[in-house]
Amino acid sequence: MSGADRLDLNGLKTLLEVIREVKTPKFVVLNRVVGEVDLDVPVAAKIPCSCDVNMDNPFFVERFPQHDVTRRIEELAKFIADRRL
């Protein structure tokens, strides 16, 4: 895990501490995931890190429907739709 990724994860953990008392459902979307992440909050989606996704590939989800990133984004959309978040 790079230093920037550790900062992101530390910031997320700080945010979760601040909102812990909020009585609404809380979910996390992890983006550019490499490996396992241990959090004390339900994870709505883990979108993997992929060099295939970049500014040279607009409409990535449309162009690459079988890609793991696309499948995870579709799972996230279903998760949100099922819960009407």
N, CA, C and O atoms as a CHARMM CRD file, in Angstrom:
* protein
*
  340
    1    1 MET  N      0.86500  -1.18300   0.00000 PROA 1      0.00000
    2    1 MET  CA     0.00000   0.00000   0.00000 PROA 1      0.00000
    3    1 MET  C      0.90100   1.23200   0.00000 PROA 1      0.00000
    4    1 MET  O      1.83600   1.32100   0.79500 PROA 1      0.00000
    5    2 SER  N      0.62300   2.16600  -0.87600 PROA 2      0.00000
    6    2 SER  CA     1.45700   3.36500  -0.97100 PROA 2      0.00000
    7    2 SER  C      1.13200   4.33800   0.15400 PROA 2      0.00000
    8    2 SER  O      0.12800   4.18400   0.84900 PROA 2      0.00000
    9    3 GLY  N      1.98400   5.33300   0.32800 PROA 3      0.00000
   10    3 GLY  CA     1.75900   6.35100   1.35300 PROA 3      0.00000
   11    3 GLY  C      0.45300   7.09500   1.15100 PROA 3      0.00000
   12    3 GLY  O     -0.26000   7.37900   2.11400 PROA 3      0.00000
   13    4 ALA  N      0.13400   7.41600  -0.11000 PROA 4      0.00000
   14    4 ALA  CA    -1.11800   8.12600  -0.40100 PROA 4      0.00000
   15    4 ALA  C     -2.31500   7.26300  -0.03600 PROA 4      0.00000
   16    4 ALA  O     -3.30200   7.76100   0.50500 PROA 4      0.00000
   17    5 ASP  N     -2.23100   5.96200  -0.33000 PROA 5      0.00000
   18    5 ASP  CA    -3.32600   5.05900   0.00300 PROA 5      0.00000
   19    5 ASP  C     -3.50800   4.95400   1.51700 PROA 5      0.00000
   20    5 ASP  O     -4.63600   4.89900   2.00500 PROA 5      0.00000
   21    6 ARG  N     -2.41200   4.92500   2.25200 PROA 6      0.00000
   22    6 ARG  CA    -2.50000   4.89500   3.72500 PROA 6      0.00000
   23    6 ARG  C     -3.15700   6.16600   4.24100 PROA 6      0.00000
   24    6 ARG  O     -3.95100   6.11700   5.18100 PROA 6      0.00000
   25    7 LEU  N     -2.83300   7.30300   3.63400 PROA 7      0.00000
   26    7 LEU  CA    -3.46300   8.55900   4.04500 PROA 7      0.00000
   27    7 LEU  C     -4.95700   8.52100   3.78000 PROA 7      0.00000
   28    7 LEU  O     -5.74800   8.96000   4.61600 PROA 7      0.00000
   29    8 ASP  N     -5.35400   7.99800   2.61900 PROA 8      0.00000
   30    8 ASP  CA    -6.77600   7.87500   2.29600 PROA 8      0.00000
   31    8 ASP  C     -7.47800   7.00200   3.31500 PROA 8      0.00000
   32    8 ASP  O     -8.55000   7.35900   3.80600 PROA 8      0.00000
   33    9 LEU  N     -6.88500   5.85800   3.64100 PROA 9      0.00000
   34    9 LEU  CA    -7.48600   4.92800   4.59100 PROA 9      0.00000
   35    9 LEU  C     -7.52900   5.53300   5.99200 PROA 9      0.00000
   36    9 LEU  O     -8.51300   5.36000   6.71000 PROA 9      0.00000
   37   10 ASN  N     -6.47800   6.23500   6.38100 PROA 10     0.00000
   38   10 ASN  CA    -6.48300   6.90300   7.69000 PROA 10     0.00000
   39   10 ASN  C     -7.55600   7.97900   7.74000 PROA 10     0.00000
   40   10 ASN  O     -8.23000   8.13100   8.75800 PROA 10     0.00000
   41   11 GLY  N     -7.72400   8.72600   6.66000 PROA 11     0.00000
   42   11 GLY  CA    -8.77200   9.75000   6.59700 PROA 11     0.00000
   43   11 GLY  C    -10.15000   9.13300   6.69200 PROA 11     0.00000
   44   11 GLY  O    -11.03300   9.67900   7.35200 PROA 11     0.00000
   45   12 LEU  N    -10.34300   7.98900   6.03300 PROA 12     0.00000
   46   12 LEU  CA   -11.62600   7.29700   6.10600 PROA 12     0.00000
   47   12 LEU  C    -11.90300   6.83600   7.52900 PROA 12     0.00000
   48   12 LEU  O    -13.02100   6.98800   8.02300 PROA 12     0.00000
   49   13 LYS  N    -10.90700   6.27900   8.18500 PROA 13     0.00000
   50   13 LYS  CA   -11.09000   5.82400   9.56300 PROA 13     0.00000
   51   13 LYS  C    -11.43000   7.00000  10.48000 PROA 13     0.00000
   52   13 LYS  O    -12.25600   6.85700  11.38100 PROA 13     0.00000
   53   14 THR  N    -10.80900   8.15000  10.26500 PROA 14     0.00000
   54   14 THR  CA   -11.13200   9.34300  11.05100 PROA 14     0.00000
   55   14 THR  C    -12.56400   9.78100  10.79600 PROA 14     0.00000
   56   14 THR  O    -13.28800  10.10300  11.73700 PROA 14     0.00000
   57   15 LEU  N    -12.98000   9.79600   9.54100 PROA 15     0.00000
   58   15 LEU  CA   -14.36200  10.15300   9.19800 PROA 15     0.00000
   59   15 LEU  C    -15.34500   9.21000   9.88400 PROA 15     0.00000
   60   15 LEU  O    -16.35200   9.66200  10.42900 PROA 15     0.00000
   61   16 LEU  N    -15.06900   7.92000   9.86400 PROA 16     0.00000
   62   16 LEU  CA   -15.96200   6.95000  10.49700 PROA 16     0.00000
   63   16 LEU  C    -16.08000   7.19100  11.99600 PROA 16     0.00000
   64   16 LEU  O    -17.15700   7.01700  12.56700 PROA 16     0.00000
   65   17 GLU  N    -14.98900   7.58700  12.63800 PROA 17     0.00000
   66   17 GLU  CA   -15.04000   7.91600  14.06900 PROA 17     0.00000
   67   17 GLU  C    -15.95100   9.11500  14.31500 PROA 17     0.00000
   68   17 GLU  O    -16.71700   9.12500  15.27900 PROA 17     0.00000
   69   18 VAL  N    -15.87400  10.11700  13.45800 PROA 18     0.00000
   70   18 VAL  CA   -16.66400  11.33600  13.61000 PROA 18     0.00000
   71   18 VAL  C    -18.15100  11.05900  13.41900 PROA 18     0.00000
   72   18 VAL  O    -18.98000  11.61900  14.13700 PROA 18     0.00000
   73   19 ILE  N    -18.50000  10.20500  12.46100 PROA 19     0.00000
   74   19 ILE  CA   -19.91800   9.97500  12.15900 PROA 19     0.00000
   75   19 ILE  C    -20.49400   8.74500  12.86400 PROA 19     0.00000
   76   19 ILE  O    -21.64100   8.37800  12.60900 PROA 19     0.00000
   77   20 ARG  N    -19.74000   8.11900  13.72100 PROA 20     0.00000
   78   20 ARG  CA   -20.17500   6.89100  14.38500 PROA 20     0.00000
   79   20 ARG  C    -21.53500   7.04000  15.07200 PROA 20     0.00000
   80   20 ARG  O    -22.31800   6.09000  15.08000 PROA 20     0.00000
   81   21 GLU  N    -21.83000   8.19500  15.63900 PROA 21     0.00000
   82   21 GLU  CA   -23.07400   8.41000  16.37800 PROA 21     0.00000
   83   21 GLU  C    -24.26500   8.73900  15.48600 PROA 21     0.00000
   84   21 GLU  O    -25.40000   8.76500  15.96200 PROA 21     0.00000
   85   22 VAL  N    -24.03000   8.98700  14.21900 PROA 22     0.00000
   86   22 VAL  CA   -25.11600   9.28500  13.29200 PROA 22     0.00000
   87   22 VAL  C    -25.95100   8.02000  13.12000 PROA 22     0.00000
   88   22 VAL  O    -25.41300   6.94400  12.86100 PROA 22     0.00000
   89   23 LYS  N    -27.25500   8.15400  13.26400 PROA 23     0.00000
   90   23 LYS  CA   -28.14600   6.99200  13.29600 PROA 23     0.00000
   91   23 LYS  C    -28.72100   6.62500  11.93100 PROA 23     0.00000
   92   23 LYS  O    -29.84200   6.12200  11.86100 PROA 23     0.00000
   93   24 THR  N    -28.01200   6.85500  10.88600 PROA 24     0.00000
   94   24 THR  CA   -28.45500   6.43600   9.55400 PROA 24     0.00000
   95   24 THR  C    -27.50500   5.35600   9.04500 PROA 24     0.00000
   96   24 THR  O    -26.36500   5.26900   9.49900 PROA 24     0.00000
   97   25 PRO  N    -27.96600   4.53800   8.11000 PROA 25     0.00000
   98   25 PRO  CA   -27.07300   3.50300   7.57800 PROA 25     0.00000
   99   25 PRO  C    -25.83400   4.12700   6.93200 PROA 25     0.00000
  100   25 PRO  O    -25.91600   5.14300   6.24300 PROA 25     0.00000
  101   26 LYS  N    -24.71700   3.50800   7.16900 PROA 26     0.00000
  102   26 LYS  CA   -23.45100   3.97800   6.59800 PROA 26     0.00000
  103   26 LYS  C    -22.80200   2.82900   5.84200 PROA 26     0.00000
  104   26 LYS  O    -22.72600   1.70400   6.33600 PROA 26     0.00000
  105   27 PHE  N    -22.34200   3.13000   4.64800 PROA 27     0.00000
  106   27 PHE  CA   -21.64000   2.16100   3.82000 PROA 27     0.00000
  107   27 PHE  C    -20.43900   2.85700   3.20100 PROA 27     0.00000
  108   27 PHE  O    -20.42800   4.07700   3.03600 PROA 27     0.00000
  109   28 VAL  N    -19.44900   2.07900   2.86800 PROA 28     0.00000
  110   28 VAL  CA   -18.23400   2.61400   2.26300 PROA 28     0.00000
  111   28 VAL  C    -18.06900   2.01200   0.87600 PROA 28     0.00000
  112   28 VAL  O    -18.33700   0.83000   0.66500 PROA 28     0.00000
  113   29 VAL  N    -17.62700   2.83500  -0.06500 PROA 29     0.00000
  114   29 VAL  CA   -17.22800   2.36200  -1.38300 PROA 29     0.00000
  115   29 VAL  C    -15.71100   2.51800  -1.45400 PROA 29     0.00000
  116   29 VAL  O    -15.18500   3.62700  -1.36300 PROA 29     0.00000
  117   30 LEU  N    -15.03200   1.41500  -1.61400 PROA 30     0.00000
  118   30 LEU  CA   -13.58000   1.43400  -1.71900 PROA 30     0.00000
  119   30 LEU  C    -13.20200   1.40600  -3.19300 PROA 30     0.00000
  120   30 LEU  O    -13.62600   0.52200  -3.93700 PROA 30     0.00000
  121   31 ASN  N    -12.40900   2.37200  -3.60100 PROA 31     0.00000
  122   31 ASN  CA   -12.00800   2.50700  -4.99400 PROA 31     0.00000
  123   31 ASN  C    -10.51100   2.26000  -5.11000 PROA 31     0.00000
  124   31 ASN  O     -9.74400   2.59600  -4.20800 PROA 31     0.00000
  125   32 ARG  N    -10.10900   1.67700  -6.21600 PROA 32     0.00000
  126   32 ARG  CA    -8.70000   1.34100  -6.47600 PROA 32     0.00000
  127   32 ARG  C     -8.15100   0.39900  -5.41600 PROA 32     0.00000
  128   32 ARG  O     -7.04600   0.59800  -4.91300 PROA 32     0.00000
  129   33 VAL  N     -8.91900  -0.61700  -5.08200 PROA 33     0.00000
  130   33 VAL  CA    -8.55000  -1.55200  -4.02900 PROA 33     0.00000
  131   33 VAL  C     -7.49200  -2.53400  -4.52000 PROA 33     0.00000
  132   33 VAL  O     -7.59600  -3.11400  -5.60100 PROA 33     0.00000
  133   34 VAL  N     -6.48000  -2.69300  -3.69100 PROA 34     0.00000
  134   34 VAL  CA    -5.46700  -3.71700  -3.89300 PROA 34     0.00000
  135   34 VAL  C     -5.32600  -4.41300  -2.54200 PROA 34     0.00000
  136   34 VAL  O     -4.90400  -3.79200  -1.56600 PROA 34     0.00000
  137   35 GLY  N     -5.66900  -5.67400  -2.47900 PROA 35     0.00000
  138   35 GLY  CA    -5.57500  -6.41100  -1.22200 PROA 35     0.00000
  139   35 GLY  C     -6.79400  -6.20300  -0.34400 PROA 35     0.00000
  140   35 GLY  O     -7.82900  -5.69900  -0.78000 PROA 35     0.00000
  141   36 GLU  N     -6.63900  -6.60800   0.90700 PROA 36     0.00000
  142   36 GLU  CA    -7.73900  -6.53800   1.86300 PROA 36     0.00000
  143   36 GLU  C     -7.66600  -5.24900   2.67600 PROA 36     0.00000
  144   36 GLU  O     -6.58400  -4.72800   2.94700 PROA 36     0.00000
  145   37 VAL  N     -8.84000  -4.74800   3.05900 PROA 37     0.00000
  146   37 VAL  CA    -8.94900  -3.55600   3.89700 PROA 37     0.00000
  147   37 VAL  C     -9.87400  -3.91100   5.04700 PROA 37     0.00000
  148   37 VAL  O    -10.97000  -4.42900   4.82900 PROA 37     0.00000
  149   38 ASP  N     -9.43800  -3.63500   6.27400 PROA 38     0.00000
  150   38 ASP  CA   -10.22400  -3.96600   7.45900 PROA 38     0.00000
  151   38 ASP  C    -10.87600  -2.69500   7.99800 PROA 38     0.00000
  152   38 ASP  O    -10.19400  -1.79900   8.49500 PROA 38     0.00000
  153   39 LEU  N    -12.21100  -2.62800   7.89500 PROA 39     0.00000
  154   39 LEU  CA   -12.95900  -1.47000   8.38200 PROA 39     0.00000
  155   39 LEU  C    -14.10800  -1.94600   9.25500 PROA 39     0.00000
  156   39 LEU  O    -14.58300  -3.07300   9.11900 PROA 39     0.00000
  157   40 ASP  N    -14.54600  -1.07700  10.15000 PROA 40     0.00000
  158   40 ASP  CA   -15.64900  -1.39800  11.04200 PROA 40     0.00000
  159   40 ASP  C    -16.94600  -0.77800  10.52400 PROA 40     0.00000
  160   40 ASP  O    -17.69700  -0.16500  11.28400 PROA 40     0.00000
  161   41 VAL  N    -17.20100  -0.94100   9.23300 PROA 41     0.00000
  162   41 VAL  CA   -18.40700  -0.41300   8.60100 PROA 41     0.00000
  163   41 VAL  C    -18.67200  -1.28400   7.37200 PROA 41     0.00000
  164   41 VAL  O    -17.72600  -1.75200   6.73800 PROA 41     0.00000
  165   42 PRO  N    -19.93800  -1.50700   7.02700 PROA 42     0.00000
  166   42 PRO  CA   -20.21900  -2.32600   5.84200 PROA 42     0.00000
  167   42 PRO  C    -19.67300  -1.69300   4.56000 PROA 42     0.00000
  168   42 PRO  O    -19.77600  -0.48500   4.34400 PROA 42     0.00000
  169   43 VAL  N    -19.10300  -2.53200   3.74000 PROA 43     0.00000
  170   43 VAL  CA   -18.54500  -2.08100   2.45800 PROA 43     0.00000
  171   43 VAL  C    -19.56900  -2.36100   1.36000 PROA 43     0.00000
  172   43 VAL  O    -19.94500  -3.51100   1.13100 PROA 43     0.00000
  173   44 ALA  N    -20.01200  -1.31400   0.69100 PROA 44     0.00000
  174   44 ALA  CA   -20.99200  -1.45200  -0.39200 PROA 44     0.00000
  175   44 ALA  C    -20.33900  -2.00700  -1.64400 PROA 44     0.00000
  176   44 ALA  O    -20.96500  -2.75700  -2.39100 PROA 44     0.00000
  177   45 ALA  N    -19.08800  -1.64500  -1.87900 PROA 45     0.00000
  178   45 ALA  CA   -18.38600  -2.13200  -3.06300 PROA 45     0.00000
  179   45 ALA  C    -16.88400  -1.95800  -2.88500 PROA 45     0.00000
  180   45 ALA  O    -16.41300  -1.02400  -2.23700 PROA 45     0.00000
  181   46 LYS  N    -16.15500  -2.88300  -3.48000 PROA 46     0.00000
  182   46 LYS  CA   -14.70200  -2.78100  -3.58300 PROA 46     0.00000
  183   46 LYS  C    -14.38900  -2.77200  -5.06500 PROA 46     0.00000
  184   46 LYS  O    -14.45800  -3.80400  -5.73200 PROA 46     0.00000
  185   47 ILE  N    -14.05000  -1.61500  -5.56800 PROA 47     0.00000
  186   47 ILE  CA   -13.72900  -1.48300  -6.99100 PROA 47     0.00000
  187   47 ILE  C    -12.21200  -1.63700  -7.12400 PROA 47     0.00000
  188   47 ILE  O    -11.45000  -0.84800  -6.56600 PROA 47     0.00000
  189   48 PRO  N    -11.78500  -2.65300  -7.86200 PROA 48     0.00000
  190   48 PRO  CA   -10.35300  -2.93600  -7.91400 PROA 48     0.00000
  191   48 PRO  C     -9.56000  -1.88600  -8.67600 PROA 48     0.00000
  192   48 PRO  O    -10.08200  -1.18100  -9.54000 PROA 48     0.00000
  193   49 CYS  N     -8.30300  -1.80900  -8.33100 PROA 49     0.00000
  194   49 CYS  CA    -7.38000  -0.94000  -9.06200 PROA 49     0.00000
  195   49 CYS  C     -7.09800  -1.59100 -10.41500 PROA 49     0.00000
  196   49 CYS  O     -6.85200  -2.79500 -10.48800 PROA 49     0.00000
  197   50 SER  N     -7.13300  -0.80900 -11.46400 PROA 50     0.00000
  198   50 SER  CA    -6.85200  -1.33800 -12.79600 PROA 50     0.00000
  199   50 SER  C     -6.25500  -0.24900 -13.66400 PROA 50     0.00000
  200   50 SER  O     -6.80100   0.85000 -13.77200 PROA 50     0.00000
  201   51 CYS  N     -5.13300  -0.56700 -14.27700 PROA 51     0.00000
  202   51 CYS  CA    -4.49900   0.37800 -15.19700 PROA 51     0.00000
  203   51 CYS  C     -5.28800   0.52000 -16.49200 PROA 51     0.00000
  204   51 CYS  O     -5.02200   1.41900 -17.29000 PROA 51     0.00000
  205   52 ASP  N     -6.27000  -0.37800 -16.70300 PROA 52     0.00000
  206   52 ASP  CA    -7.11000  -0.28300 -17.90200 PROA 52     0.00000
  207   52 ASP  C     -8.02100   0.93900 -17.85300 PROA 52     0.00000
  208   52 ASP  O     -8.42200   1.46400 -18.89100 PROA 52     0.00000
  209   53 VAL  N     -8.34000   1.38100 -16.65700 PROA 53     0.00000
  210   53 VAL  CA    -9.23500   2.53300 -16.49000 PROA 53     0.00000
  211   53 VAL  C     -8.38300   3.79000 -16.46500 PROA 53     0.00000
  212   53 VAL  O     -7.58800   3.99000 -15.54700 PROA 53     0.00000
  213   54 ASN  N     -8.54700   4.63600 -17.47000 PROA 54     0.00000
  214   54 ASN  CA    -7.78300   5.87600 -17.53000 PROA 54     0.00000
  215   54 ASN  C     -8.52000   6.87100 -18.42300 PROA 54     0.00000
  216   54 ASN  O     -9.54800   6.54300 -19.01400 PROA 54     0.00000
  217   55 MET  N     -8.00500   8.04800 -18.51200 PROA 55     0.00000
  218   55 MET  CA    -8.66200   9.11800 -19.27200 PROA 55     0.00000
  219   55 MET  C     -8.70500   8.81900 -20.77300 PROA 55     0.00000
  220   55 MET  O     -9.46600   9.45400 -21.50300 PROA 55     0.00000
  221   56 ASP  N     -7.90100   7.86400 -21.24200 PROA 56     0.00000
  222   56 ASP  CA    -7.92400   7.49500 -22.65900 PROA 56     0.00000
  223   56 ASP  C     -9.05800   6.52200 -22.98000 PROA 56     0.00000
  224   56 ASP  O     -9.29000   6.20200 -24.14600 PROA 56     0.00000
  225   57 ASN  N     -9.76600   6.05200 -21.95100 PROA 57     0.00000
  226   57 ASN  CA   -10.87000   5.11100 -22.13000 PROA 57     0.00000
  227   57 ASN  C    -12.17600   5.67800 -21.58000 PROA 57     0.00000
  228   57 ASN  O    -12.70500   5.16400 -20.59400 PROA 57     0.00000
  229   58 PRO  N    -12.69900   6.73100 -22.20500 PROA 58     0.00000
  230   58 PRO  CA   -13.98100   7.24200 -21.71500 PROA 58     0.00000
  231   58 PRO  C    -15.07200   6.18500 -21.91800 PROA 58     0.00000
  232   58 PRO  O    -14.97400   5.33900 -22.80700 PROA 58     0.00000
  233   59 PHE  N    -16.08700   6.24700 -21.09900 PROA 59     0.00000
  234   59 PHE  CA   -17.19800   5.29300 -21.17900 PROA 59     0.00000
  235   59 PHE  C    -16.70200   3.86000 -20.99000 PROA 59     0.00000
  236   59 PHE  O    -17.15500   2.93700 -21.66800 PROA 59     0.00000
  237   60 PHE  N    -15.78300   3.69400 -20.07400 PROA 60     0.00000
  238   60 PHE  CA   -15.14300   2.40700 -19.82100 PROA 60     0.00000
  239   60 PHE  C    -16.17300   1.29900 -19.59200 PROA 60     0.00000
  240   60 PHE  O    -16.06500   0.21700 -20.17000 PROA 60     0.00000
  241   61 VAL  N    -17.15700   1.56800 -18.75800 PROA 61     0.00000
  242   61 VAL  CA   -18.15400   0.55400 -18.41200 PROA 61     0.00000
  243   61 VAL  C    -18.90700   0.09200 -19.65400 PROA 61     0.00000
  244   61 VAL  O    -19.19700  -1.09500 -19.80700 PROA 61     0.00000
  245   62 GLU  N    -19.21500   1.01300 -20.52000 PROA 62     0.00000
  246   62 GLU  CA   -19.91400   0.66700 -21.76900 PROA 62     0.00000
  247   62 GLU  C    -19.02700  -0.14800 -22.70000 PROA 62     0.00000
  248   62 GLU  O    -19.47800  -1.11100 -23.32000 PROA 62     0.00000
  249   63 ARG  N    -17.77700   0.24400 -22.79100 PROA 63     0.00000
  250   63 ARG  CA   -16.86400  -0.38000 -23.75200 PROA 63     0.00000
  251   63 ARG  C    -16.33000  -1.72500 -23.28100 PROA 63     0.00000
  252   63 ARG  O    -15.95100  -2.56400 -24.09800 PROA 63     0.00000
  253   64 PHE  N    -16.29900  -1.93700 -21.95900 PROA 64     0.00000
  254   64 PHE  CA   -15.71600  -3.16100 -21.41100 PROA 64     0.00000
  255   64 PHE  C    -16.67700  -3.79500 -20.40100 PROA 64     0.00000
  256   64 PHE  O    -16.39800  -3.80100 -19.20200 PROA 64     0.00000
  257   65 PRO  N    -17.80200  -4.32800 -20.87900 PROA 65     0.00000
  258   65 PRO  CA   -18.83700  -4.83900 -19.97600 PROA 65     0.00000
  259   65 PRO  C    -18.41100  -6.06500 -19.16400 PROA 65     0.00000
  260   65 PRO  O    -19.00200  -6.33200 -18.11800 PROA 65     0.00000
  261   66 GLN  N    -17.41000  -6.81000 -19.61300 PROA 66     0.00000
  262   66 GLN  CA   -16.98500  -8.01000 -18.88700 PROA 66     0.00000
  263   66 GLN  C    -15.82300  -7.75900 -17.92800 PROA 66     0.00000
  264   66 GLN  O    -15.40300  -8.67000 -17.21500 PROA 66     0.00000
  265   67 HSD  N    -15.30700  -6.54700 -17.90600 PROA 67     0.00000
  266   67 HSD  CA   -14.15700  -6.22200 -17.05000 PROA 67     0.00000
  267   67 HSD  C    -14.57100  -6.27100 -15.58300 PROA 67     0.00000
  268   67 HSD  O    -15.71400  -5.96000 -15.24700 PROA 67     0.00000
  269   68 ASP  N    -13.64600  -6.65900 -14.71500 PROA 68     0.00000
  270   68 ASP  CA   -13.93600  -6.75300 -13.28200 PROA 68     0.00000
  271   68 ASP  C    -14.37400  -5.40300 -12.70200 PROA 68     0.00000
  272   68 ASP  O    -15.26100  -5.35700 -11.85100 PROA 68     0.00000
  273   69 VAL  N    -13.76500  -4.31800 -13.15200 PROA 69     0.00000
  274   69 VAL  CA   -14.15600  -2.98600 -12.67100 PROA 69     0.00000
  275   69 VAL  C    -15.61400  -2.71400 -13.04100 PROA 69     0.00000
  276   69 VAL  O    -16.38100  -2.22100 -12.21400 PROA 69     0.00000
  277   70 THR  N    -15.99600  -3.02800 -14.25900 PROA 70     0.00000
  278   70 THR  CA   -17.38000  -2.82600 -14.70800 PROA 70     0.00000
  279   70 THR  C    -18.33600  -3.65200 -13.86300 PROA 70     0.00000
  280   70 THR  O    -19.37000  -3.14700 -13.42700 PROA 70     0.00000
  281   71 ARG  N    -18.00600  -4.91100 -13.62800 PROA 71     0.00000
  282   71 ARG  CA   -18.88500  -5.78100 -12.82400 PROA 71     0.00000
  283   71 ARG  C    -19.05700  -5.22700 -11.41400 PROA 71     0.00000
  284   71 ARG  O    -20.16000  -5.25400 -10.86900 PROA 71     0.00000
  285   72 ARG  N    -17.98800  -4.73000 -10.82500 PROA 72     0.00000
  286   72 ARG  CA   -18.08300  -4.18100  -9.46400 PROA 72     0.00000
  287   72 ARG  C    -18.92200  -2.90700  -9.43100 PROA 72     0.00000
  288   72 ARG  O    -19.67400  -2.68400  -8.48300 PROA 72     0.00000
  289   73 ILE  N    -18.79800  -2.07700 -10.45300 PROA 73     0.00000
  290   73 ILE  CA   -19.61200  -0.85200 -10.52600 PROA 73     0.00000
  291   73 ILE  C    -21.08100  -1.21900 -10.69600 PROA 73     0.00000
  292   73 ILE  O    -21.95000  -0.58400 -10.09900 PROA 73     0.00000
  293   74 GLU  N    -21.36300  -2.22800 -11.49600 PROA 74     0.00000
  294   74 GLU  CA   -22.74400  -2.68400 -11.66400 PROA 74     0.00000
  295   74 GLU  C    -23.29700  -3.24900 -10.35300 PROA 74     0.00000
  296   74 GLU  O    -24.46300  -3.02500 -10.02800 PROA 74     0.00000
  297   75 GLU  N    -22.47000  -3.97900  -9.59900 PROA 75     0.00000
  298   75 GLU  CA   -22.88300  -4.48900  -8.29000 PROA 75     0.00000
  299   75 GLU  C    -23.20100  -3.33000  -7.34200 PROA 75     0.00000
  300   75 GLU  O    -24.16400  -3.39500  -6.57800 PROA 75     0.00000
  301   76 LEU  N    -22.39800  -2.28100  -7.39300 PROA 76     0.00000
  302   76 LEU  CA   -22.65200  -1.10200  -6.56900 PROA 76     0.00000
  303   76 LEU  C    -23.97300  -0.45000  -6.95700 PROA 76     0.00000
  304   76 LEU  O    -24.75500  -0.07000  -6.08500 PROA 76     0.00000
  305   77 ALA  N    -24.22700  -0.31900  -8.24100 PROA 77     0.00000
  306   77 ALA  CA   -25.49000   0.27600  -8.69300 PROA 77     0.00000
  307   77 ALA  C    -26.67300  -0.54600  -8.20000 PROA 77     0.00000
  308   77 ALA  O    -27.68300   0.01800  -7.77900 PROA 77     0.00000
  309   78 LYS  N    -26.56500  -1.86300  -8.24500 PROA 78     0.00000
  310   78 LYS  CA   -27.63400  -2.73000  -7.75900 PROA 78     0.00000
  311   78 LYS  C    -27.79100  -2.57700  -6.24300 PROA 78     0.00000
  312   78 LYS  O    -28.91500  -2.50800  -5.74600 PROA 78     0.00000
  313   79 PHE  N    -26.69500  -2.52400  -5.51600 PROA 79     0.00000
  314   79 PHE  CA   -26.71700  -2.33400  -4.06500 PROA 79     0.00000
  315   79 PHE  C    -27.49500  -1.05700  -3.71700 PROA 79     0.00000
  316   79 PHE  O    -28.34600  -1.06200  -2.82800 PROA 79     0.00000
  317   80 ILE  N    -27.19500   0.01800  -4.42000 PROA 80     0.00000
  318   80 ILE  CA   -27.87100   1.30100  -4.16000 PROA 80     0.00000
  319   80 ILE  C    -29.34600   1.20500  -4.54900 PROA 80     0.00000
  320   80 ILE  O    -30.21200   1.64700  -3.79400 PROA 80     0.00000
  321   81 ALA  N    -29.63500   0.64200  -5.70100 PROA 81     0.00000
  322   81 ALA  CA   -31.02100   0.54200  -6.15500 PROA 81     0.00000
  323   81 ALA  C    -31.85400  -0.33000  -5.20300 PROA 81     0.00000
  324   81 ALA  O    -33.01000  -0.01400  -4.92100 PROA 81     0.00000
  325   82 ASP  N    -31.27500  -1.40400  -4.71900 PROA 82     0.00000
  326   82 ASP  CA   -32.00000  -2.30000  -3.81400 PROA 82     0.00000
  327   82 ASP  C    -32.33300  -1.63000  -2.48700 PROA 82     0.00000
  328   82 ASP  O    -33.32800  -1.97000  -1.84700 PROA 82     0.00000
  329   83 ARG  N    -31.51000  -0.68700  -2.07900 PROA 83     0.00000
  330   83 ARG  CA   -31.71200  -0.02400  -0.79100 PROA 83     0.00000
  331   83 ARG  C    -32.33100   1.36100  -0.94000 PROA 83     0.00000
  332   83 ARG  O    -32.69900   1.99700   0.04700 PROA 83     0.00000
  333   84 ARG  N    -32.44100   1.81900  -2.17700 PROA 84     0.00000
  334   84 ARG  CA   -32.96900   3.15800  -2.47900 PROA 84     0.00000
  335   84 ARG  C    -32.28000   4.21500  -1.61100 PROA 84     0.00000
  336   84 ARG  O    -32.92700   5.03500  -0.95900 PROA 84     0.00000
  337   85 LEU  N    -30.93100   4.16600  -1.62800 PROA 85     0.00000
  338   85 LEU  CA   -30.11500   5.11500  -0.84300 PROA 85     0.00000
  339   85 LEU  C    -30.12300   6.48500  -1.50000 PROA 85     0.00000
  340   85 LEU  O    -29.49700   7.41600  -0.99300 PROA 85     0.00000
